[in-house]
Structures are given as C-alpha cells and as structure tokens.
C-alpha cells in the first residue's frame, strides 16, 4: 500500500467513524468530520499532511502525491 492510499483510507475511516459517533453518541462528533474535511483541503493546497508524516514514520512508501 502506498502512502497516498493509506492517507485516503484513514480519512475515509475517520469520516465514517465520526458519522457513526455523531449519530449514536453525540452530535458534537460531527465536528470531527469538519476537521477532517478542512485538513483534506489544507493538505491539497499546501502539500502538508500530518497523517502522511505519521504514516511515513511507520515505513509506508510514498506514492505519487506525497513524495519526499
């Protein structure tokens, strides 16, 4: 698995998790959706992605989007 796919999978998982928590636990969990969305927009504009840095530390190889 490349870093690009790992980041996309993690973002998708976080969106689904926050939707479930918002529905079953508390609507405040929907703020996690907003944070994930804003982080995705920020990463697309700046190229800086904290999740990519963390996954790189775990040894996942870079794909096309997160070279470096």
C-alpha positions, 0 to 999 in steps of 0.5 A, a space after each residue: 500500500 502506498 502512502 497516498 492510499 493509506 492517507 485516503 483510507 484513514 480519512 475515509 475511516 475517520 469520516 465514517 467513524 465520526 458519522 457513526 459517533 455523531 449519530 449514536 453518541 453525540 452530535 458534537 462528533 460531527 465536528 470531527 468530520 469538519 476537521 477532517 474535511 478542512 485538513 483534506 483541503 489544507 493538505 491539497 493546497 499546501 502539500 502538508 499532511 500530518 497523517 502522511 508524516 505519521 504514516 511515513 514514520 511507520 515505513 509506508 512508501 510514498 506514492 505519487 502525491 506525497 513524495 519526499 
